[in-house]
Amino acid sequence: MKDYSPHVNAVQAVDPFWLDFWCSEKSEQERILSWIRNGGRKLSSFLEETKILTDFFGEGHV
């Protein structure tokens, strides 16, 4: 997985519809929003930890 540095300004990129679509549970949504509010870590670590995009798009597409 690529290393995305510097951090992406994800606050402006979050669309509530997709957040609802990706996250079936409110706890998952809170986890993402908390990560964004706290400035995040490297995007690759975030995606690896949550696996949201991998689960959504399938292996090999992220």
ZATORMI-631998 format. One line per field, with one value per atom (N, C-alpha, C, O): residue number from 1; chain; x, y, z. Coordinates in nm, 4 decimals. Atoms other than C-alpha are relative to their C-alpha. Example, Ala and Ser with C-alpha at 12.3 -4.5 7.8 and 13.67 -1.06 7.14 Angstrom:
ZATORMI-631998
resi [1 1 1 1 2 2 2 2]
chain [A A A A A A A A]
u [0.0890 1.2300 0.0900 0.1936 -0.0820 1.3670 -0.0770 -0.0261]
v [-0.1190 -0.4500 0.1200 0.1181 -0.1190 -0.1060 0.1090 0.2198]
w [0.0000 0.7800 0.0000 0.0665 -0.0060 0.7140 0.0730 0.0899]
END
This chain:
ZATORMI-631998
resi [1 1 1 1 2 2 2 2 3 3 3 3 4 4 4 4 5 5 5 5 6 6 6 6 7 7 7 7 8 8 8 8 9 9 9 9 10 10 10 10 11 11 11 11 12 12 12 12 13 13 13 13 14 14 14 14 15 15 15 15 16 16 16 16 17 17 17 17 18 18 18 18 19 19 19 19 20 20 20 20 21 21 21 21 22 22 22 22 23 23 23 23 24 24 24 24 25 25 25 25 26 26 26 26 27 27 27 27 28 28 28 28 29 29 29 29 30 30 30 30 31 31 31 31 32 32 32 32 33 33 33 33 34 34 34 34 35 35 35 35 36 36 36 36 37 37 37 37 38 38 38 38 39 39 39 39 40 40 40 40 41 41 41 41 42 42 42 42 43 43 43 43 44 44 44 44 45 45 45 45 46 46 46 46 47 47 47 47 48 48 48 48 49 49 49 49 50 50 50 50 51 51 51 51 52 52 52 52 53 53 53 53 54 54 54 54 55 55 55 55 56 56 56 56 57 57 57 57 58 58 58 58 59 59 59 59 60 60 60 60 61 61 61 61 62 62 62 62]
chain [A A A A A A A A A A A A A A A A A A A A A A A A A A A A A A A A A A A A A A A A A A A A A A A A A A A A A A A A A A A A A A A A A A A A A A A A A A A A A A A A A A A A A A A A A A A A A A A A A A A A A A A A A A A A A A A A A A A A A A A A A A A A A A A A A A A A A A A A A A A A A A A A A A A A A A A A A A A A A A A A A A A A A A A A A A A A A A A A A A A A A A A A A A A A A A A A A A A A A A A A A A A A A A A A A A A A A A A A A A A A A A A A A A A A A A A A A A A A A A A A A A A A A A A A]
u [0.0836 0.0000 0.0884 0.1927 -0.0789 0.1264 0.0014 -0.0900 -0.0115 0.2460 -0.0456 0.0217 0.0548 0.0333 0.0439 -0.0166 -0.0490 0.2320 0.0176 0.0545 0.0535 0.1744 -0.1465 -0.2091 0.1382 -0.1634 -0.0985 -0.0828 0.1078 -0.4689 -0.0949 -0.1222 0.0999 -0.7139 -0.1329 -0.2123 0.1162 -0.9865 -0.1302 -0.2378 0.1220 -1.2311 -0.0909 -0.2123 0.0795 -1.3451 -0.0438 -0.1374 0.0272 -1.3510 -0.1084 -0.1548 0.0969 -1.5968 -0.1408 -0.1902 0.1385 -1.9386 -0.0847 -0.0637 0.0805 -2.1986 -0.0698 -0.0856 0.0647 -2.3749 0.0944 0.0559 -0.0958 -2.0613 0.0444 0.0710 -0.0340 -1.9749 -0.1064 -0.0738 0.1090 -2.3175 0.0059 -0.0185 -0.0039 -2.2755 0.1103 0.0879 -0.1130 -1.9327 -0.0140 0.0268 0.0007 -2.0048 -0.1391 -0.2258 0.1319 -2.2971 -0.0289 -0.1450 0.0182 -2.2402 0.0481 0.1485 -0.0359 -2.2292 0.1392 0.2093 -0.1325 -1.9162 0.1093 0.2123 -0.0963 -1.7318 0.0051 0.1130 0.0051 -1.8477 0.0732 0.1513 -0.0646 -1.7352 0.1509 0.2260 -0.1433 -1.3972 0.0658 0.1735 -0.0533 -1.3438 -0.0006 0.0994 0.0098 -1.4666 0.0983 0.1555 -0.0962 -1.2521 0.1413 0.2196 -0.1309 -0.9485 0.0220 0.1300 -0.0106 -1.0180 0.0168 0.1029 -0.0060 -1.0762 0.1351 0.1827 -0.1286 -0.7514 0.1190 0.2335 -0.1082 -0.5495 0.0503 0.1295 -0.0310 -0.5128 0.1438 0.2286 -0.1334 -0.2118 0.0211 -0.0579 -0.0187 -0.0679 -0.1219 -0.1721 0.1217 -0.3584 0.0122 -0.0843 -0.0175 -0.2115 -0.0234 -0.0831 0.0213 -0.2102 -0.1471 -0.1984 0.1432 -0.5685 -0.0774 -0.1617 0.0724 -0.6904 0.0317 -0.0558 -0.0403 -0.4927 -0.0733 -0.1180 0.0628 -0.6401 -0.1495 -0.2018 0.1458 -1.0039 -0.0455 -0.1506 0.0288 -0.9992 -0.1334 -0.1920 0.1282 -1.3081 0.0050 -0.0816 -0.0055 -1.1976 0.0281 -0.0259 -0.0285 -1.0559 -0.1260 -0.1526 0.1247 -1.3842 -0.1003 -0.1750 0.0971 -1.5831 0.0360 -0.0489 -0.0407 -1.3790 0.0547 0.0571 -0.0576 -1.2231 0.1513 0.2104 -0.1462 -0.8635 0.0562 -0.0028 -0.0706 -0.6218 -0.0422 0.0176 0.0459 -0.8125 0.0384 0.0198 -0.0361 -0.6843 0.1505 0.2046]
v [-0.1179 0.0000 0.1247 0.1268 -0.1217 0.3490 0.0761 0.0654 -0.0866 0.5889 0.1389 0.2041 -0.1300 0.9039 0.1044 0.1177 -0.1068 1.1891 0.1244 0.1077 -0.0295 1.4628 -0.0388 -0.0830 0.0413 1.3998 0.0686 0.1862 -0.0546 1.4506 0.0751 0.0304 -0.0716 1.7118 -0.0691 -0.0297 0.0864 1.4530 0.0626 0.0181 -0.0598 1.6771 0.0482 0.0289 -0.0524 1.8399 -0.1101 -0.0908 0.1072 1.5092 -0.0973 -0.1796 0.0963 1.3238 0.0362 0.1450 -0.0157 1.2858 -0.0871 -0.2083 0.0783 1.1790 -0.1209 -0.2238 0.1133 0.9563 -0.1189 -0.2304 0.1098 0.7496 -0.0510 -0.1701 0.0440 0.7448 -0.0969 -0.2000 0.0905 0.5902 -0.1297 -0.2374 0.1157 0.3549 -0.0972 -0.2181 0.0843 0.2265 -0.0563 -0.1694 0.0367 0.2119 -0.0402 0.0450 0.0482 -0.0039 0.0292 0.0367 -0.0251 0.0668 0.1396 0.1876 -0.1357 0.4064 0.0035 0.1040 0.0022 0.3005 0.0130 0.0757 -0.0129 0.2680 0.1440 0.1972 -0.1398 0.6146 0.0890 0.1757 -0.0809 0.7631 -0.0181 0.0776 0.0286 0.5953 0.0802 0.1369 -0.0745 0.7541 0.1499 0.2181 -0.1433 1.0977 0.0430 0.1517 -0.0289 1.0859 0.0060 0.0947 0.0022 0.9948 0.1276 0.1865 -0.1210 1.2863 0.1234 0.2075 -0.1161 1.5365 0.0108 0.1212 0.0007 1.4348 0.0147 0.0006 -0.0246 1.5021 -0.1248 -0.1172 0.1260 1.1392 -0.0452 0.0223 0.0553 0.9248 -0.0119 0.0413 0.0214 0.8236 -0.0730 -0.1663 0.0565 0.7366 -0.1508 -0.2241 0.1438 0.3958 -0.0782 -0.1859 0.0669 0.3032 -0.0025 -0.1020 -0.0083 0.4204 -0.1022 -0.1741 0.0929 0.2185 -0.1442 -0.2307 0.1344 -0.0850 -0.0421 -0.1561 0.0302 -0.0630 -0.0259 -0.1213 0.0114 -0.0171 -0.0925 -0.1556 0.0845 -0.2026 0.0345 -0.0492 -0.0399 -0.0060 -0.0023 -0.0617 -0.0055 0.0609 -0.1366 -0.1712 0.1344 -0.2879 -0.0853 -0.1584 0.0757 -0.4393 0.0472 -0.0332 -0.0563 -0.2051 -0.0324 -0.0771 0.0173 -0.2319 -0.1385 -0.1787 0.1320 -0.5755 0.0042 0.1092 0.0104 -0.6950 0.0433 0.0179 -0.0361 -0.5497 0.1312 0.1741 -0.1260 -0.2271 0.1203 0.2344 -0.1112 -0.0205 0.0047 0.0908]
w [0.0000 0.0000 0.0000 0.0654 0.0107 -0.0830 0.1319 0.2136 -0.1164 0.1833 -0.0422 -0.1221 0.0364 0.1565 0.1018 0.2081 -0.0860 0.3111 -0.0855 -0.2018 -0.1317 0.4012 0.0130 -0.0833 -0.0264 0.5600 -0.0929 -0.1256 0.0807 0.3450 0.0925 0.2039 -0.0796 0.4707 -0.0207 -0.1061 0.0197 0.5092 0.0475 0.0077 -0.0542 0.6947 -0.1118 -0.1050 0.1103 0.3697 -0.0948 -0.1724 0.0957 0.1839 0.0462 -0.0327 -0.0519 0.4075 -0.0443 -0.0150 0.0434 0.2506 0.0923 0.0978 -0.0950 0.5103 -0.0625 0.0032 0.0662 0.2556 -0.0069 0.0285 0.0134 0.1903 0.1356 0.1522 -0.1351 0.5585 0.0505 0.1094 -0.0378 0.6237 -0.0792 -0.0247 0.0885 0.3282 0.0415 0.0477 -0.0375 0.4358 0.1403 0.1666 -0.1416 0.8075 0.0440 0.0634 -0.0396 0.9065 0.1468 0.1871 -0.1426 1.2749 0.0356 -0.0170 -0.0435 1.4440 0.0617 0.0491 -0.0615 1.6333 -0.1058 -0.0808 0.1092 1.3010 -0.0495 -0.0758 0.0438 1.1951 0.0994 0.0602 -0.1033 1.5264 -0.0043 0.0147 0.0067 1.4909 -0.1121 -0.0939 0.1139 1.1490 0.0279 0.0058 -0.0268 1.2521 0.1081 0.1001 -0.1048 1.5654 -0.0576 -0.0236 0.0647 1.3558 -0.0799 -0.0749 0.0817 1.1206 0.0888 0.0628 -0.0897 1.4025 0.0689 0.0953 -0.0701 1.5703 -0.0935 -0.0505 0.0938 1.2564 -0.0688 -0.1627 0.0661 1.1667 0.0123 0.0706 0.0159 1.1073 -0.1490 -0.2270 0.1431 0.7743 -0.0540 0.0085 0.0573 0.5478 -0.0190 0.0026 0.0212 0.4677 0.1291 0.1258 -0.1286 0.8386 0.0353 0.0865 -0.0285 0.8743 -0.0817 -0.0279 0.0859 0.5775 0.0362 0.0335 -0.0392 0.6866 0.1275 0.1406 -0.1295 1.0368 -0.0150 0.0425 0.0089 0.9369 -0.1114 -0.1010 0.1163 0.6020 -0.0669 -0.1354 0.0576 0.4972 -0.1522 -0.2164 0.1460 0.1414 -0.0602 -0.1652 0.0495 0.0988 0.0002 -0.0952 -0.0082 0.2148 -0.1046 -0.1604 0.0935 -0.0098 -0.1450 -0.2221 0.1389 -0.3304 -0.0317 -0.1480 0.0206 -0.2813 -0.0055 -0.0308 0.0006 -0.2639 -0.1346 -0.2396 0.1218 -0.5148 -0.0628 -0.1615 0.0578 -0.5801 0.0837 0.0414 -0.0881 -0.2888 0.0111 0.0806]
END
